[in-house]
Amino acid sequence: MKKAFTLIEMMVSVALFALLFGIVFEILFSGNVFWEAGSAQGDLQVQARQALERLTKELYNSNQYRFYPAAPINAVEIRFQLPVGYDSFGNLQWGAAGVPGRTIKIFISNGNLVRWVYTGTTGNAEPTPNDHTTLASYVDDIKFTAAGSALTISMRMKKTTPLGKTYIYGTADKPITTSITFRN
């Protein structure tokens, strides 16, 4: 008599294999979801930190009287100038990118926080290709609010992953916030 597996034994082994395969697949899928969540949150945090550090550094060197609008309250963009040197009489000159009279504009364009350097103080002239920088991606909202010699920047970021999950860093109630007190 030949020894062989019966149909019931084969069905039980296939069912056990399918169960084990399903458990392993669920563990791998869960790991992928957690990896994606951590990666998205980390990306948002790094981009927010880098953008706010750059803005803080530049705005700290500016002057409360070198802003447009002059006293922003929940403004979605801001224009300002930095000290760029001294004239022949020793007076401080204001501008951007080392050129007197230029203006920096910070605003959101297509979900990117953009820094443009304009040729005039009104900020109406288009920047040259070398005069604009993306400070951060996935920026959902930004607000600039001035109070005396201080400026507060509040920002929210939002990223949708390839799996379709949306992650938010900073909320309407608790945005990512930093404050700058002008030194000049």
GUTOR-511429 format. One line per field, with one value per residue: residue in three letters; x, y, z of N, C-alpha, C in turn. Coordinates in pm, 1 decimal. Atoms other than C-alpha are relative to their C-alpha. Layout:
N
resn: c(ALA | ...)
n_u: c(X | ...)
n_v: c(Y | ...)
n_w: c(Z | ...)
ca_u: c(X | ...)
ca_v: c(Y | ...)
ca_w: c(Z | ...)
c_u: c(X | ...)
c_v: c(Y | ...)
c_w: c(Z | ...)
//
This chain:
184
resn: c(MET | LYS | LYS | ALA | PHE | THR | LEU | ILE | GLU | MET | MET | VAL | SER | VAL | ALA | LEU | PHE | ALA | LEU | LEU | PHE | GLY | ILE | VAL | PHE | GLU | ILE | LEU | PHE | SER | GLY | ASN | VAL | PHE | TRP | GLU | ALA | GLY | SER | ALA | GLN | GLY | ASP | LEU | GLN | VAL | GLN | ALA | ARG | GLN | ALA | LEU | GLU | ARG | LEU | THR | LYS | GLU | LEU | TYR | ASN | SER | ASN | GLN | TYR | ARG | PHE | TYR | PRO | ALA | ALA | PRO | ILE | ASN | ALA | VAL | GLU | ILE | ARG | PHE | GLN | LEU | PRO | VAL | GLY | TYR | ASP | SER | PHE | GLY | ASN | LEU | GLN | TRP | GLY | ALA | ALA | GLY | VAL | PRO | GLY | ARG | THR | ILE | LYS | ILE | PHE | ILE | SER | ASN | GLY | ASN | LEU | VAL | ARG | TRP | VAL | TYR | THR | GLY | THR | THR | GLY | ASN | ALA | GLU | PRO | THR | PRO | ASN | ASP | HIS | THR | THR | LEU | ALA | SER | TYR | VAL | ASP | ASP | ILE | LYS | PHE | THR | ALA | ALA | GLY | SER | ALA | LEU | THR | ILE | SER | MET | ARG | MET | LYS | LYS | THR | THR | PRO | LEU | GLY | LYS | THR | TYR | ILE | TYR | GLY | THR | ALA | ASP | LYS | PRO | ILE | THR | THR | SER | ILE | THR | PHE | ARG | ASN)
n_u: c(82.6 | -76.5 | 27.7 | 18.2 | 82.0 | 140.8 | 52.6 | 23.8 | -131.5 | -47.0 | 80.1 | -41.2 | -132.4 | 16.0 | 66.7 | -100.4 | -95.5 | 67.7 | 12.0 | -132.9 | -33.7 | 81.1 | -56.1 | -126.5 | 34.4 | 55.4 | -112.2 | -78.0 | 80.1 | 3.3 | -132.3 | -8.7 | 84.5 | -70.4 | -118.6 | 46.1 | 44.2 | -119.5 | -74.4 | 73.8 | -8.1 | -138.9 | -24.2 | 68.0 | -70.2 | -130.1 | 22.6 | 47.9 | -111.6 | -96.5 | 59.0 | 13.0 | -134.9 | -47.3 | 80.0 | -36.8 | -131.6 | 10.4 | 87.6 | -68.5 | -90.1 | 75.5 | 43.0 | 146.2 | 44.8 | -33.8 | 97.6 | 124.6 | 65.2 | -77.3 | 27.8 | 86.4 | 80.5 | 44.9 | -32.7 | -43.5 | -130.7 | -70.3 | -114.1 | -89.6 | -135.9 | -108.7 | -114.1 | -92.5 | -126.6 | 3.1 | -33.2 | -125.4 | 13.3 | 10.6 | 139.9 | 35.2 | 80.6 | 90.9 | 27.6 | 0.1 | -99.5 | -116.6 | 25.1 | 91.1 | 128.0 | 73.8 | 95.2 | 28.4 | 141.5 | 26.1 | 140.6 | 27.8 | 36.2 | 20.4 | -38.8 | -140.1 | -34.5 | -95.5 | -72.1 | -38.9 | -70.9 | 46.6 | -92.8 | 48.4 | 56.6 | 143.0 | 16.0 | 79.7 | -81.7 | -23.4 | -138.6 | -75.9 | 1.5 | -90.9 | 42.1 | 110.8 | -34.4 | 106.4 | -43.3 | 63.5 | 113.0 | 116.4 | 48.1 | 143.4 | 38.5 | -98.6 | 49.5 | -97.7 | 66.9 | -95.3 | 43.8 | -115.2 | -124.5 | -2.0 | 77.0 | 31.7 | 28.7 | 76.8 | 0.6 | 55.9 | -48.0 | 83.3 | -58.5 | 74.0 | -95.7 | 43.5 | 110.9 | 119.6 | 20.5 | -43.3 | -60.4 | 0.4 | -91.1 | 54.2 | 143.4 | 54.0 | -6.4 | -139.1 | -91.0 | -143.5 | -14.0 | -125.1 | 5.0 | -127.4 | -9.0 | -97.6 | -111.8 | -26.1)
n_v: c(-117.2 | -123.1 | -106.2 | -128.3 | -94.1 | 1.7 | -129.5 | -79.6 | -45.2 | -104.7 | -120.1 | -56.4 | -61.2 | -121.4 | -99.0 | -48.2 | -81.7 | -125.8 | -75.0 | -52.3 | -99.3 | -119.1 | -65.0 | -63.0 | -113.1 | -106.2 | -58.0 | -80.4 | -114.8 | -91.0 | -61.3 | -98.0 | -114.1 | -72.4 | -60.5 | -114.2 | -104.5 | -58.5 | -69.5 | -122.4 | -92.9 | -45.8 | -91.7 | -126.0 | -65.9 | -49.7 | -113.6 | -113.1 | -49.8 | -68.2 | -124.3 | -96.9 | -44.0 | -98.1 | -121.4 | -61.7 | -62.4 | -118.8 | -100.4 | -54.1 | -104.0 | -106.3 | -109.3 | -5.3 | -105.3 | 43.6 | 101.9 | -28.2 | -114.1 | -59.4 | 74.0 | 109.3 | 78.6 | 117.1 | -17.1 | 124.8 | -24.9 | -111.7 | -53.5 | -68.5 | -26.3 | 29.7 | -89.6 | 52.8 | -71.3 | -141.3 | -92.4 | -72.7 | -82.9 | 88.6 | 34.7 | 137.6 | 17.0 | 113.1 | 66.0 | 146.2 | 66.4 | -86.5 | -113.2 | -98.3 | -21.9 | 124.0 | 41.2 | 143.7 | 30.0 | 137.8 | 31.1 | 138.3 | 19.8 | 143.5 | 82.3 | -23.8 | -127.5 | -53.1 | -123.8 | -69.5 | -126.8 | -93.4 | -109.4 | -125.3 | 10.7 | 31.7 | 143.4 | 28.1 | 52.8 | 144.0 | 32.4 | 75.4 | 141.1 | 28.0 | -75.0 | 59.7 | 122.5 | 68.2 | 23.2 | 122.9 | 52.9 | 47.9 | -104.0 | -17.4 | -134.3 | -76.0 | -130.1 | -89.6 | -95.8 | -86.7 | -70.1 | -78.0 | 38.6 | 146.5 | 59.7 | 140.5 | 77.2 | 121.9 | 77.6 | 135.3 | 77.5 | 117.1 | 86.9 | 121.3 | 103.5 | 82.6 | 86.9 | -81.5 | -50.2 | -138.3 | -31.6 | -143.8 | -46.2 | -129.3 | -7.0 | -135.3 | -31.0 | 2.0 | -1.4 | -8.1 | -143.0 | -55.7 | -145.6 | -68.8 | -137.6 | -64.1 | -59.7 | -134.6)
n_w: c(0.0 | 11.4 | -98.2 | 65.9 | -75.5 | 37.7 | 41.7 | -121.9 | -48.8 | 91.2 | -23.2 | -129.7 | 15.6 | 81.2 | -84.8 | -95.9 | 74.8 | 33.5 | -124.9 | -32.2 | 101.2 | -30.7 | -119.8 | 40.0 | 86.4 | -84.5 | -74.7 | 93.6 | 40.1 | -114.9 | -8.2 | 107.8 | -37.5 | -105.9 | 61.6 | 78.8 | -93.2 | -61.9 | 103.7 | 34.9 | -113.5 | -9.4 | 111.8 | -31.7 | -110.4 | 47.8 | 88.8 | -80.6 | -80.4 | 86.6 | 50.7 | -108.3 | -38.5 | 98.8 | -17.0 | -127.2 | 15.5 | 84.0 | -60.1 | -117.4 | 47.7 | 63.8 | -84.9 | 0.3 | 90.5 | 135.7 | 35.6 | 67.6 | -62.0 | -108.8 | -123.5 | 46.5 | -92.7 | 76.2 | 142.0 | 61.7 | 60.5 | -61.2 | 74.4 | -92.4 | 46.4 | -93.3 | 17.0 | 101.3 | -4.8 | -37.8 | 108.4 | -22.0 | -119.5 | -116.0 | -26.1 | 33.9 | 120.9 | -8.6 | 126.7 | -6.3 | 85.1 | 9.3 | 89.4 | -59.9 | 66.6 | 28.0 | -102.8 | -10.2 | -18.1 | -43.4 | 24.5 | 40.1 | 139.9 | 30.3 | -114.3 | -35.7 | -62.0 | 96.5 | -31.2 | 122.5 | -15.0 | 101.5 | 30.0 | -55.4 | -134.3 | 5.7 | 19.5 | 118.6 | 109.7 | -8.1 | -32.1 | 98.6 | -41.2 | -111.5 | -117.0 | -74.5 | -70.4 | -71.9 | -136.7 | -48.2 | 77.8 | -75.9 | -90.5 | 17.8 | -40.7 | -77.5 | -45.1 | -61.5 | -86.4 | -71.0 | -120.8 | -43.3 | 67.5 | 12.1 | 108.7 | -22.1 | 121.5 | -26.5 | 123.7 | 1.7 | 114.7 | 28.7 | 102.4 | 33.4 | 37.3 | 113.6 | -39.1 | -10.5 | -136.7 | -15.5 | -129.0 | -25.4 | -104.5 | -39.1 | 25.8 | -15.5 | -143.4 | -45.3 | 115.7 | -24.4 | -24.8 | -50.1 | -14.4 | 20.9 | -46.3 | 86.8 | -71.6 | 54.0)
ca_u: c(0.0 | 124.8 | 161.5 | 26.4 | -143.2 | -519.0 | -727.8 | -819.6 | -454.2 | -369.3 | -656.9 | -553.2 | -191.5 | -295.8 | -528.5 | -248.1 | -7.3 | -262.2 | -320.4 | 52.8 | 101.2 | -183.4 | -31.2 | 312.3 | 157.6 | -36.3 | 280.5 | 472.0 | 186.5 | 155.4 | 529.6 | 506.5 | 223.8 | 420.6 | 733.9 | 541.9 | 385.0 | 719.6 | 886.7 | 613.0 | 609.0 | 988.6 | 999.0 | 743.5 | 931.8 | 1269.9 | 1132.6 | 948.4 | 1256.7 | 1488.6 | 1248.8 | 1180.3 | 1552.5 | 1632.4 | 1343.6 | 1437.7 | 1797.6 | 1705.9 | 1422.8 | 1632.1 | 1875.9 | 1598.0 | 1419.0 | 1056.8 | 1039.1 | 1155.6 | 839.1 | 545.3 | 277.3 | 412.8 | 243.0 | 120.1 | -161.8 | -225.1 | -64.7 | -4.0 | 306.4 | 569.5 | 828.9 | 1135.5 | 1488.0 | 1818.2 | 2121.0 | 2359.2 | 2635.5 | 2714.3 | 2716.7 | 3008.9 | 2870.5 | 2853.0 | 2474.3 | 2333.2 | 2198.5 | 1905.0 | 1836.3 | 1873.2 | 2128.3 | 2399.1 | 2231.7 | 2083.5 | 1715.8 | 1625.7 | 1340.6 | 1280.1 | 929.0 | 816.4 | 491.2 | 326.1 | 309.2 | 165.2 | 226.4 | 586.5 | 717.0 | 906.8 | 1167.4 | 1197.2 | 1441.2 | 1293.5 | 1477.6 | 1258.3 | 1119.8 | 759.6 | 820.4 | 646.5 | 938.0 | 978.2 | 1288.9 | 1564.6 | 1595.8 | 1884.5 | 1691.2 | 1426.5 | 1447.0 | 1201.0 | 1235.5 | 992.4 | 743.8 | 401.4 | 319.7 | -55.4 | -72.9 | 153.0 | 69.5 | 291.4 | 181.3 | 373.3 | 343.7 | 585.0 | 938.6 | 841.0 | 714.4 | 539.5 | 535.2 | 269.9 | 278.9 | 87.9 | 211.7 | 27.0 | 160.9 | -28.6 | 166.0 | 160.1 | -78.6 | -322.3 | -287.3 | -260.1 | -32.3 | -55.7 | 213.9 | 71.6 | -302.8 | -528.7 | -536.8 | -166.2 | 37.2 | 414.3 | 514.8 | 827.5 | 877.8 | 1152.4 | 1245.9 | 1424.4 | 1766.5 | 1773.3)
ca_v: c(0.0 | 342.9 | 614.4 | 949.7 | 1259.7 | 1259.0 | 1539.8 | 1657.3 | 1669.1 | 1876.7 | 2117.9 | 2163.5 | 2232.6 | 2484.4 | 2659.0 | 2680.7 | 2812.7 | 3075.9 | 3181.2 | 3218.0 | 3403.2 | 3642.7 | 3712.7 | 3783.4 | 4006.7 | 4203.9 | 4256.1 | 4379.1 | 4606.2 | 4753.8 | 4813.6 | 4993.1 | 5215.5 | 5304.4 | 5369.7 | 5597.6 | 5786.7 | 5838.4 | 5939.7 | 6193.0 | 6344.5 | 6361.1 | 6527.7 | 6789.1 | 6861.7 | 6897.5 | 7126.5 | 7342.1 | 7370.4 | 7463.3 | 7722.7 | 7884.5 | 7891.3 | 8073.5 | 8316.6 | 8379.9 | 8453.9 | 8696.9 | 8867.8 | 8910.7 | 9120.5 | 9329.1 | 9624.2 | 9666.4 | 9972.3 | 9776.1 | 9564.5 | 9564.3 | 9553.2 | 9784.1 | 9604.6 | 9271.8 | 9097.0 | 8746.2 | 8848.0 | 8559.0 | 8722.8 | 8964.2 | 9186.1 | 9314.9 | 9444.2 | 9357.7 | 9572.5 | 9537.0 | 9780.9 | 10144.9 | 10441.4 | 10684.5 | 10884.0 | 10579.0 | 10543.5 | 10190.4 | 10083.8 | 9846.8 | 9592.1 | 9222.2 | 8985.8 | 9244.8 | 9507.8 | 9829.4 | 9883.8 | 9517.5 | 9357.4 | 9000.2 | 8860.4 | 8544.8 | 8379.8 | 8046.6 | 7933.9 | 7591.5 | 7454.0 | 7581.6 | 7850.9 | 8073.5 | 8347.5 | 8594.7 | 8883.0 | 9178.7 | 9464.1 | 9734.0 | 9809.7 | 9768.9 | 9405.7 | 9432.9 | 9340.8 | 8971.8 | 8809.3 | 8675.9 | 8294.0 | 8305.7 | 8523.3 | 8281.2 | 7990.9 | 7732.1 | 7732.2 | 7443.9 | 7221.8 | 7104.2 | 7440.9 | 7467.5 | 7807.7 | 8080.6 | 8393.0 | 8686.9 | 8900.5 | 9199.7 | 9348.6 | 9630.7 | 9518.2 | 9149.6 | 8937.8 | 8602.6 | 8345.9 | 8072.4 | 7790.2 | 7471.3 | 7194.4 | 6908.7 | 6611.7 | 6334.6 | 6009.8 | 5768.2 | 5545.8 | 5839.4 | 5920.0 | 6289.1 | 6403.6 | 6748.0 | 6926.0 | 7219.4 | 7276.9 | 7580.5 | 7559.9 | 7485.9 | 7598.6 | 7576.1 | 7911.7 | 8116.8 | 8476.6 | 8719.6 | 9036.1 | 9274.6 | 9389.3 | 9701.6)
ca_w: c(0.0 | -97.1 | 159.1 | 35.0 | 163.7 | 171.8 | 32.5 | 383.5 | 490.3 | 181.7 | 247.7 | 611.1 | 511.6 | 242.2 | 491.8 | 751.1 | 487.8 | 377.1 | 739.0 | 805.1 | 477.1 | 568.0 | 911.0 | 760.5 | 492.5 | 756.1 | 961.9 | 655.9 | 546.3 | 897.5 | 903.9 | 569.7 | 697.9 | 1012.6 | 805.6 | 570.9 | 862.3 | 1034.1 | 710.0 | 623.5 | 972.8 | 981.4 | 639.5 | 747.2 | 1070.5 | 898.7 | 629.5 | 884.4 | 1106.0 | 818.3 | 675.2 | 1011.8 | 1098.6 | 773.9 | 817.3 | 1179.9 | 1088.9 | 810.9 | 994.0 | 1308.4 | 1103.8 | 954.4 | 1106.9 | 1208.1 | 982.4 | 675.7 | 638.5 | 403.1 | 521.5 | 792.3 | 1082.8 | 945.6 | 1126.5 | 990.7 | 660.7 | 419.5 | 271.4 | 388.9 | 222.2 | 399.7 | 354.0 | 519.5 | 592.2 | 295.4 | 385.2 | 444.5 | 210.7 | 186.7 | 482.8 | 711.3 | 691.0 | 687.2 | 346.1 | 315.0 | 43.3 | -32.5 | -186.6 | -120.1 | -343.6 | -198.1 | -277.3 | -328.7 | -134.1 | -11.9 | -40.6 | 145.3 | 32.8 | -53.4 | -416.0 | -509.5 | -159.2 | -145.3 | 86.9 | -155.3 | -100.7 | -389.1 | -419.0 | -608.1 | -772.3 | -620.0 | -274.1 | -393.1 | -479.4 | -815.6 | -1042.3 | -1123.3 | -977.9 | -1197.3 | -1198.1 | -949.3 | -705.8 | -583.4 | -342.0 | -215.3 | 163.7 | 227.6 | 47.4 | 165.9 | 328.6 | 375.4 | 546.4 | 687.1 | 885.6 | 981.0 | 1276.6 | 1416.2 | 1761.6 | 1838.5 | 1762.5 | 1746.2 | 1460.5 | 1500.8 | 1220.1 | 1232.8 | 981.4 | 898.1 | 671.2 | 500.4 | 304.3 | 126.9 | 90.9 | -205.0 | -6.4 | 7.9 | 379.1 | 469.2 | 751.1 | 907.9 | 1106.4 | 1296.2 | 1322.3 | 1321.7 | 1703.2 | 1748.8 | 1445.9 | 1420.7 | 1565.9 | 1614.8 | 1727.6 | 1634.9 | 1817.9 | 1585.0 | 1688.3 | 1470.3)
c_u: c(87.8 | -39.8 | -9.4 | -86.4 | -143.4 | -42.5 | -21.8 | 131.8 | 54.7 | -77.8 | 37.4 | 135.2 | -7.3 | -66.3 | 97.6 | 102.5 | -62.2 | -15.2 | 133.9 | 42.6 | -77.0 | 53.7 | 129.0 | -27.5 | -53.3 | 110.1 | 83.1 | -76.3 | -7.8 | 133.2 | 18.2 | -80.4 | 69.6 | 124.1 | -39.3 | -42.6 | 119.9 | 80.6 | -67.5 | 9.2 | 140.3 | 33.0 | -64.0 | 73.8 | 132.8 | -19.5 | -48.1 | 114.9 | 98.2 | -54.6 | -9.2 | 135.6 | 51.2 | -76.1 | 38.8 | 132.3 | -9.5 | -84.0 | 62.5 | 92.6 | -72.1 | -39.1 | -150.6 | -55.2 | 29.5 | -94.1 | -111.9 | -82.9 | 73.0 | -21.3 | -92.8 | -75.1 | -62.5 | 20.3 | 52.4 | 130.9 | 62.6 | 115.5 | 86.2 | 135.6 | 98.1 | 108.4 | 99.5 | 133.9 | -20.6 | 30.5 | 126.3 | -5.8 | -12.7 | -141.6 | -27.1 | -87.8 | -81.6 | -25.1 | -6.0 | 103.8 | 121.0 | -18.5 | -97.3 | -128.1 | -78.3 | -85.9 | -19.1 | -149.6 | -11.9 | -149.8 | -13.1 | -41.0 | -6.9 | 49.2 | 145.1 | 14.2 | 116.8 | 60.0 | 46.0 | 74.7 | -39.7 | 100.0 | -45.3 | -63.4 | -147.8 | -24.1 | -79.2 | 80.2 | 22.0 | 146.3 | 68.8 | 4.6 | 91.1 | -44.2 | -123.2 | 40.4 | -125.8 | 53.2 | -57.6 | -111.6 | -111.0 | -53.2 | -146.3 | -42.4 | 115.2 | -61.8 | 114.7 | -78.0 | 104.6 | -66.6 | 122.2 | 122.9 | 12.7 | -88.1 | -19.7 | -34.8 | -71.6 | -16.6 | -67.2 | 49.4 | -87.7 | 62.9 | -88.0 | 99.1 | -50.1 | -114.0 | -129.3 | -29.7 | 57.2 | 49.8 | 10.8 | 96.2 | -38.5 | -147.1 | -45.5 | 7.7 | 143.4 | 93.7 | 145.8 | 30.5 | 140.6 | -16.1 | 138.5 | -12.5 | 112.4 | 111.0 | 27.3 | -118.4)
c_v: c(124.7 | 97.2 | 131.4 | 89.5 | -9.5 | 141.6 | 90.8 | 51.3 | 112.7 | 130.4 | 68.0 | 69.1 | 128.6 | 110.1 | 57.2 | 90.2 | 135.6 | 88.6 | 62.6 | 108.1 | 129.6 | 75.5 | 72.7 | 121.9 | 117.1 | 69.0 | 89.9 | 125.2 | 102.4 | 71.3 | 106.7 | 125.4 | 83.1 | 69.1 | 124.9 | 115.6 | 70.3 | 80.9 | 131.6 | 102.4 | 55.7 | 100.0 | 135.5 | 76.5 | 59.4 | 122.3 | 122.5 | 61.7 | 78.4 | 132.6 | 104.6 | 48.5 | 106.1 | 130.7 | 74.2 | 73.7 | 129.2 | 109.6 | 63.9 | 115.1 | 115.1 | 104.7 | 8.6 | 105.6 | -34.8 | -109.1 | 57.3 | -127.3 | 43.6 | -72.0 | -116.0 | -67.2 | -110.6 | 17.4 | -132.3 | 16.0 | 118.7 | 40.1 | 76.2 | 20.0 | -32.0 | 105.6 | -62.4 | 73.0 | 144.0 | 85.6 | 77.2 | 89.5 | -83.8 | -35.8 | -143.3 | -2.4 | -128.0 | -56.3 | -149.8 | -52.7 | 90.6 | 123.1 | 96.4 | 13.3 | -126.0 | -38.5 | -151.5 | -16.4 | -147.9 | -24.7 | -147.6 | -1.1 | -150.2 | -90.8 | 14.1 | 136.0 | 55.4 | 130.7 | 59.4 | 126.8 | 87.9 | 112.9 | 132.2 | -20.8 | -34.2 | -148.9 | -36.1 | -60.6 | -149.9 | -27.9 | -67.8 | -144.7 | -32.5 | 64.6 | -56.7 | -136.3 | -59.1 | -33.2 | -129.6 | -39.7 | -39.9 | 103.7 | 27.9 | 143.5 | 64.7 | 134.6 | 75.2 | 103.1 | 78.0 | 62.2 | 73.9 | -39.8 | -151.7 | -44.5 | -147.3 | -63.6 | -126.9 | -74.3 | -134.8 | -69.3 | -123.5 | -78.4 | -122.7 | -101.4 | -78.1 | -96.1 | 78.2 | 54.1 | 140.8 | 21.5 | 150.6 | 29.0 | 143.3 | 3.8 | 144.7 | 42.8 | 12.4 | -3.4 | -5.7 | 149.2 | 34.1 | 151.5 | 57.6 | 139.4 | 65.4 | 64.5 | 141.1 | 90.4)
c_w: c(0.0 | 109.5 | -76.3 | 88.7 | -47.9 | -37.3 | 121.1 | 55.6 | -87.7 | 23.1 | 131.4 | -14.5 | -84.1 | 84.1 | 102.2 | -69.6 | -34.7 | 123.4 | 39.1 | -99.4 | 25.1 | 120.5 | -35.3 | -88.2 | 82.0 | 80.6 | -91.6 | -43.2 | 112.7 | 16.0 | -105.8 | 33.4 | 107.8 | -55.5 | -78.2 | 90.3 | 62.8 | -99.4 | -36.2 | 112.6 | 14.9 | -108.8 | 27.9 | 109.6 | -44.5 | -88.7 | 77.2 | 78.8 | -85.9 | -51.8 | 110.1 | 50.0 | -96.9 | 13.4 | 127.4 | -12.0 | -81.8 | 65.5 | 123.5 | -40.7 | -68.6 | 103.6 | -10.1 | -93.9 | -145.7 | -49.8 | -83.9 | 8.1 | 127.3 | 132.5 | -35.5 | 113.9 | -82.6 | -150.4 | -55.2 | -77.1 | 70.7 | -90.2 | 99.1 | -64.2 | 111.9 | -14.4 | -98.2 | -0.8 | 43.2 | -121.9 | 37.4 | 123.5 | 126.6 | 38.5 | -47.3 | -124.0 | 12.5 | -138.9 | 20.3 | -97.4 | -24.1 | -86.3 | 68.5 | -82.5 | -32.7 | 119.8 | -5.0 | 24.4 | 35.4 | -17.4 | -37.0 | -146.6 | -28.0 | 111.9 | 41.6 | 66.4 | -79.7 | 51.7 | -131.6 | 35.8 | -118.0 | -19.0 | 58.5 | 136.2 | -1.4 | -19.8 | -123.2 | -114.6 | 19.6 | 32.9 | -117.8 | 47.5 | 118.3 | 129.7 | 69.1 | 54.2 | 61.6 | 138.8 | 56.2 | -95.5 | 96.4 | 99.0 | -33.2 | 30.9 | 76.2 | 33.5 | 66.2 | 81.2 | 77.4 | 120.9 | 53.9 | -79.3 | -13.7 | -115.5 | 31.6 | -133.7 | 43.3 | -131.1 | 22.8 | -125.2 | -15.9 | -113.7 | -18.5 | -55.6 | -121.8 | 33.5 | 21.9 | 138.5 | 9.6 | 141.9 | 13.3 | 114.4 | 32.0 | -37.7 | 12.5 | 146.5 | 50.5 | -120.9 | 44.9 | 10.5 | 45.1 | 6.2 | -11.8 | 58.6 | -78.0 | 82.1 | -46.6 | 21.0)
//
